[in-house]
């Protein structure tokens, strides 16, 4: 078991972590690594044009004992949209196949710092599991802190990745899966659909924030997916997700985060809806809002990819 930097080991308890504080430090994780009720999850995912393979990178280097969560694999099988949320039953089956239980605290990280890990953090929240945090600064901060990585994945860890994907397939095919160790409870207030976003243009009940770059938002730069035009949902505002992070890819302090929302005229007293390209980096904004104590934040799961595609025909 790993020990903390100072030589003393705090008692592990997720109860000691604030639900309003969505990240943990590399030092905290190192001090608690190996505790039986703590699962570490590598949720690395990269944009298509980066041409990086997250599962291969996981096999080369990951935090000791970490599981791999395949964002593209643990997804809805009934749509052509990328990595949409699976059903409640499918998510429960996949999490169970990974060996995750409801009693577990979960720390999620990725290979960039804070990028795709926020998506998986949000997914667990959507399915009713609040004992989940993001590793601040991700794998780069872990390595910069001098902590070891495993350079090969166990056969069991790789089998669990396949088992999670197979469990999803079985659920969508109506087959029985089991045993179920993680029981999901879908939180619909955290997820918005195309129809809700479209209605919000008229009703304006929620402040809509887009996490993509300003150029993509303005329609002056192309989308990474060539078949999708750039632009934005009418009435939405733009706060690019990197503005939530400092140069080392760790989450900014609360006062600095608030400045970005204030700059765009976003009131923390009013409801917020988030979107991005495919529902990944919008969750980085959700992470920042959680640090500010705003927990009732919805994400448009289909995001711009769905909006730009469907509005060609329906808007």
Phi, psi and omega per residue, in radians:
X1 nan 2.491 -3.129
X2 -1.284 2.640 3.068
X3 -1.981 2.816 -3.113
X4 -1.372 2.925 -3.046
X5 -1.057 -0.669 -3.063
X6 -1.447 -0.030 3.113
X7 1.613 -0.151 3.095
X8 -1.878 2.647 -3.059
X9 -2.089 1.990 3.099
X10 -1.204 2.667 3.045
X11 -1.162 2.318 3.139
X12 -1.285 2.262 3.034
X13 -2.851 2.076 3.078
X14 -1.183 -0.318 3.116
X15 -1.115 -0.430 3.138
X16 -1.350 -0.167 3.139
X17 -1.683 2.364 -3.140
X18 -1.284 2.374 3.059
X19 -1.224 -0.309 3.082
X20 -1.468 -0.241 3.141
X21 -1.809 1.839 -2.946
X22 -1.503 -0.020 -3.111
X23 -2.187 2.730 2.988
X24 -2.169 2.716 -3.116
X25 -1.475 2.832 3.055
X26 -1.062 -0.650 3.128
X27 -1.109 -0.738 3.124
X28 -1.102 -0.799 -3.121
X29 -1.120 -0.731 3.121
X30 -1.051 -0.690 -3.125
X31 -1.210 -0.436 -3.072
X32 -1.934 -0.001 -3.098
X33 -1.050 2.333 3.122
X34 1.704 -0.146 3.071
X35 -1.120 2.409 -3.014
X36 -1.118 -0.474 -3.119
X37 -1.753 0.375 3.086
X38 -2.153 2.124 3.089
X39 -1.911 2.328 3.076
X40 -1.833 2.314 -3.011
X41 -2.213 2.144 3.016
X42 -1.506 1.981 -3.099
X43 -1.986 0.575 -3.093
X44 -1.091 2.381 3.082
X45 -2.669 2.534 -3.069
X46 -2.287 2.710 3.095
X47 -1.102 2.597 -3.075
X48 -0.955 -0.659 -3.076
X49 -1.323 -0.116 3.112
X50 -1.392 -0.351 3.111
X51 0.905 0.819 3.069
X52 -1.994 2.517 -3.119
X53 -1.884 1.812 -3.025
X54 -1.129 -0.632 -3.139
X55 -1.214 -0.622 3.076
X56 -1.185 -0.694 3.111
X57 -1.150 -0.635 3.065
X58 -1.060 -0.737 -3.122
X59 -1.172 -0.478 3.129
X60 -1.402 -0.697 -3.079
X61 -2.775 2.130 3.061
X62 -2.622 2.848 3.097
X63 -1.105 2.355 -3.067
X64 -0.895 2.232 3.093
X65 1.467 -0.027 -3.074
X66 -1.187 2.511 2.982
X67 -1.548 2.813 3.043
X68 -1.930 2.221 3.134
X69 -1.870 1.991 -3.093
X70 -1.529 1.799 -3.099
X71 -1.068 -0.656 3.118
X72 -1.319 -0.476 -3.103
X73 -1.482 -0.680 3.136
X74 -1.555 1.362 -2.965
X75 -2.663 2.918 3.122
X76 -1.132 2.235 -3.134
X77 -1.617 0.019 -3.052
X78 -1.769 0.109 -3.099
X79 -2.346 2.702 3.045
X80 -1.517 -0.143 3.104
X81 -1.210 2.504 -3.065
X82 -1.239 2.463 3.037
X83 0.615 0.825 3.025
X84 -1.244 2.703 -3.138
X85 -0.979 2.341 3.027
X86 -1.335 3.042 3.074
X87 -1.200 2.892 3.097
X88 -0.980 -0.816 -3.129
X89 -1.125 -0.724 -3.117
X90 -1.169 -0.722 3.122
X91 -1.119 -0.741 3.121
X92 -1.046 -0.727 3.140
X93 -1.138 -0.741 -3.125
X94 -1.176 -0.812 3.135
X95 -1.070 -0.690 3.114
X96 -1.128 -0.715 3.118
X97 -1.099 -0.506 3.081
X98 -1.358 -0.188 -3.135
X99 1.599 0.310 -3.129
X100 -1.593 2.395 3.111
X101 -2.105 2.832 -3.119
X102 -1.122 -0.445 -3.131
X103 -1.327 -0.220 -3.039
X104 -1.353 2.462 2.824
X105 -1.493 2.528 -3.057
X106 -2.204 2.291 3.003
X107 -2.031 2.147 -3.080
X108 -1.877 2.440 3.076
X109 -2.451 2.961 3.030
X110 -2.495 3.103 -3.026
X111 -1.441 -0.070 -3.112
X112 -1.811 -0.554 -3.060
X113 2.482 -1.473 2.906
X114 -2.379 1.860 -3.101
X115 -2.539 -1.474 3.133
X116 -1.468 -0.340 3.116
X117 -1.027 -0.602 -3.135
X118 -1.101 -0.583 3.115
X119 -1.073 -0.810 -3.107
X120 -1.252 -0.633 3.002
X121 -0.958 -0.811 -3.140
X122 -1.161 -0.708 -3.140
X123 -1.016 -0.783 3.118
X124 -1.115 -0.652 3.073
X125 -1.104 -0.751 3.138
X126 -1.010 -0.607 -3.118
X127 -1.719 0.437 2.901
X128 1.487 0.185 -3.130
X129 -1.852 1.935 -3.062
X130 -1.659 -0.213 -3.116
X131 -1.476 1.084 -3.097
X132 -2.441 2.382 -3.112
X133 -2.392 2.773 3.068
X134 -1.760 2.422 3.057
X135 -1.277 2.020 -3.085
X136 -1.135 2.079 -3.111
X137 1.524 -0.145 3.032
X138 1.034 -2.705 -3.121
X139 -1.067 -0.661 3.101
X140 -1.036 -0.726 3.132
X141 -1.215 -0.680 3.097
X142 -0.995 -0.820 -3.110
X143 -1.247 -0.650 3.123
X144 -1.143 -0.431 3.107
X145 -1.393 -0.056 3.080
X146 1.549 0.213 -3.100
X147 -1.542 2.592 -3.054
X148 -1.267 2.694 2.954
X149 -2.113 2.738 3.000
X150 -1.524 2.399 -3.057
X151 -1.745 0.052 3.052
X152 -2.624 2.535 -3.140
X153 -1.613 2.457 3.097
X154 -1.200 2.722 3.110
X155 -1.078 -0.563 3.114
X156 -1.113 -0.727 -3.134
X157 -1.125 -0.717 3.128
X158 -1.209 -0.672 3.099
X159 -1.088 -0.621 3.133
X160 -1.166 -0.610 3.079
X161 -1.068 -0.824 3.123
X162 -1.145 -0.687 -3.113
X163 -1.121 -0.653 3.128
X164 -1.134 -0.755 3.122
X165 -1.153 -0.708 3.117
X166 -1.146 -0.635 3.124
X167 -1.117 -0.718 3.084
X168 -1.034 -0.838 -3.121
X169 -1.018 -0.770 -3.118
X170 -1.085 -0.744 3.141
X171 -1.061 -0.794 -3.114
X172 -1.242 -0.326 3.069
X173 -1.637 0.049 3.103
X174 1.373 0.291 3.141
X175 -1.591 2.772 3.134
X176 -1.382 2.388 3.054
X177 -2.197 2.804 3.102
X178 2.919 3.009 -0.054
X179 -1.320 2.686 3.118
X180 -1.692 2.005 3.133
X181 -1.845 -0.239 3.119
X182 -2.108 2.061 -3.134
X183 -1.792 2.023 -3.074
X184 -1.559 2.617 3.056
X185 -2.388 1.778 -3.029
X186 -1.066 2.333 3.126
X187 -1.916 1.574 -3.018
X188 -1.096 -0.405 -3.126
X189 -1.157 -0.312 -3.093
X190 -1.605 -0.106 -3.061
X191 -2.257 2.246 3.088
X192 -1.961 2.658 3.130
X193 -1.808 2.983 3.059
X194 -0.939 -0.810 -3.089
X195 -1.097 -0.684 3.120
X196 -1.162 -0.714 3.127
X197 -1.132 -0.744 3.124
X198 -1.076 -0.742 3.133
X199 -1.161 -0.559 -3.113
X200 -1.162 -0.420 3.082
X201 -1.059 -0.642 3.125
X202 -1.477 -0.832 -3.011
X203 -1.377 -0.541 -3.141
X204 0.955 0.710 3.106
X205 -1.339 -0.509 -3.102
X206 -2.104 2.467 2.999
X207 -1.348 2.116 -3.053
X208 -1.729 2.122 3.138
X209 -2.055 2.292 3.133
X210 -1.808 2.260 -3.056
X211 -1.621 0.027 3.136
X212 -1.303 3.032 3.103
X213 -1.126 2.716 -3.131
X214 -1.089 -0.615 -3.122
X215 -1.164 -0.733 3.085
X216 -1.171 -0.720 3.116
X217 -1.048 -0.735 -3.112
X218 -1.379 -0.213 -3.125
X219 1.458 0.272 -3.128
X220 -1.708 -0.136 3.074
X221 -2.238 2.561 -3.096
X222 -1.277 2.753 3.025
X223 -1.348 2.666 3.099
X224 -1.069 -0.551 3.066
X225 -1.587 1.966 -2.940
X226 -1.085 -0.421 -3.118
X227 -1.401 -0.102 -3.091
X228 -1.841 2.231 3.069
X229 -1.342 2.715 3.096
X230 -1.578 3.016 -3.062
X231 2.382 -2.838 -3.125
X232 -2.672 2.839 3.093
X233 -1.201 2.313 3.141
X234 -0.942 2.328 3.106
X235 1.527 -0.122 -3.141
X236 -1.433 2.793 3.099
X237 -2.083 2.813 -3.033
X238 -2.000 2.124 2.933
X239 -2.279 1.653 -3.105
X240 -0.976 2.378 -3.017
X241 -1.002 -0.551 3.136
X242 -1.064 -0.322 3.128
X243 -1.222 -0.196 3.064
X244 -1.428 -0.178 -2.952
X245 -2.105 2.703 3.040
X246 -1.600 -3.016 -3.060
X247 -1.125 -0.422 3.134
X248 -1.656 0.228 3.089
X249 1.122 0.588 2.987
X250 -1.894 2.728 -3.063
X251 -1.187 2.330 -3.129
X252 -1.131 2.712 3.018
X253 -1.070 2.770 -3.043
X254 -0.988 -0.729 -3.076
X255 -1.160 -0.602 3.116
X256 -1.310 -0.621 3.066
X257 -1.065 -0.788 -3.069
X258 -1.069 -0.553 3.140
X259 -1.056 -0.656 -3.129
X260 -1.186 -0.695 3.118
X261 -1.242 -0.679 3.090
X262 -1.079 -0.697 -3.102
X263 -1.038 -0.603 -3.140
X264 -1.636 0.125 3.102
X265 1.266 0.487 3.141
X266 -1.540 2.134 3.104
X267 -1.586 2.241 3.107
X268 -1.336 -0.093 3.112
X269 -1.550 -0.166 -3.088
X270 -2.003 2.727 -3.114
X271 -1.066 2.581 -3.104
X272 -2.225 2.426 3.031
X273 -2.101 2.379 -3.108
X274 -2.092 2.569 3.014
X275 -2.600 3.015 3.093
X276 -2.753 -2.366 3.114
X277 -1.471 -0.886 -3.125
X278 -2.399 0.377 3.078
X279 1.518 0.239 3.139
X280 -1.657 -1.098 -3.028
X281 -1.325 -0.263 2.994
X282 -0.996 -0.540 -3.105
X283 -1.236 -0.354 3.028
X284 -1.183 -0.680 3.044
X285 -1.123 -0.687 3.102
X286 -1.064 -0.649 3.110
X287 -1.096 -0.801 3.112
X288 -1.091 -0.718 3.125
X289 -1.154 -0.601 3.071
X290 -1.096 -0.701 3.096
X291 -1.078 -0.519 3.105
X292 -1.467 0.064 3.091
X293 1.514 0.130 3.137
X294 -1.719 1.818 -2.997
X295 -1.755 -0.296 -3.060
X296 -1.646 1.134 -3.061
X297 -1.962 2.244 3.126
X298 -1.695 2.572 3.058
X299 -2.059 2.311 3.029
X300 -1.401 1.853 -2.974
X301 -1.109 -0.755 3.139
X302 -1.244 -0.457 3.095
X303 0.839 -2.685 -2.987
X304 -1.100 -0.556 -3.131
X305 -1.055 -0.775 3.095
X306 -1.233 -0.784 -3.067
X307 -1.039 -0.870 -3.090
X308 -1.127 -0.576 -3.141
X309 -1.287 -0.846 -3.058
X310 -1.314 -0.534 -3.094
X311 -1.267 -0.230 3.011
X312 -1.091 -0.418 -3.026
X313 -2.047 -0.511 -2.951
X314 -2.034 -0.249 -3.043
X315 -1.690 nan nan
